[in-house]
C-alpha cells in the first residue's frame, strides 16, 4: 500500500480492513517521512508496533 492511501484510511470515519502479514490490524498513525505506520492487532491495542507502509494490505 502507498503512504497516501494509509493516510486516507487513517482519516476515514469508516472501518477499513487492513492486514499485516495476514493479521487484521488497526492503523494508529503514519510517519510519512519514513513511510512507516504504527499499528496494532485488532482487539490487542497494547501490542502496537511500527511497520513499513508498503507491507500493509487493504481488503474490501
C-alpha positions as CSV (number, residue, x, y, z in Angstrom):
1,X,0.0,0.0,0.0
2,X,1.3,3.5,-0.6
3,X,1.5,6.1,2.2
4,X,-1.2,8.4,0.7
5,X,-3.7,5.5,0.9
6,X,-2.7,4.8,4.5
7,X,-3.3,8.5,5.4
8,X,-6.8,8.3,3.7
9,X,-7.6,5.2,5.7
10,X,-6.4,6.8,8.9
11,X,-8.6,9.9,8.3
12,X,-11.6,7.9,7.2
13,X,-14.6,7.6,9.6
14,X,-15.2,4.1,8.2
15,X,-13.5,0.9,9.4
16,X,-11.4,-0.3,6.5
17,X,-10.0,-3.8,6.7
18,X,-6.2,-3.7,6.7
19,X,-3.8,-6.6,7.3
20,X,-0.1,-7.0,8.1
21,X,1.3,-10.5,7.3
22,X,-2.2,-11.9,7.2
23,X,-3.3,-10.4,10.6
24,X,-6.0,-7.7,10.8
25,X,-4.6,-4.5,12.2
26,X,-5.7,-1.1,13.2
27,X,-3.6,1.9,12.0
28,X,-2.9,4.3,14.8
29,X,-0.6,6.8,13.0
30,X,1.6,7.2,10.0
31,X,5.1,8.7,9.6
32,X,5.1,10.0,6.0
33,X,8.8,10.9,6.1
34,X,9.9,7.4,6.9
35,X,6.9,5.6,5.3
36,X,6.2,3.7,8.5
37,X,2.8,3.1,10.2
38,X,2.1,2.3,13.8
39,X,-0.4,-0.5,14.0
40,X,-1.9,-3.0,16.5
41,X,-3.7,-6.3,16.0
42,X,-7.5,-5.8,16.3
43,X,-8.5,-6.4,19.9
44,X,-4.9,-6.1,21.2
45,X,-4.2,-2.3,21.4
46,X,-1.3,-3.0,23.9
47,X,0.7,-4.8,21.2
48,X,1.4,-1.9,18.9
49,X,4.4,-1.9,16.6
50,X,5.8,0.0,13.6
51,X,5.7,-1.5,10.1
52,X,6.6,-0.3,6.6
53,X,3.6,1.2,4.8
54,X,4.2,-1.0,1.8
55,X,3.8,-4.1,3.9
56,X,0.1,-3.3,4.7
57,X,-2.7,-4.7,2.5
58,X,-6.2,-3.3,2.2
59,X,-9.2,-5.6,1.9
60,X,-12.6,-4.6,0.7
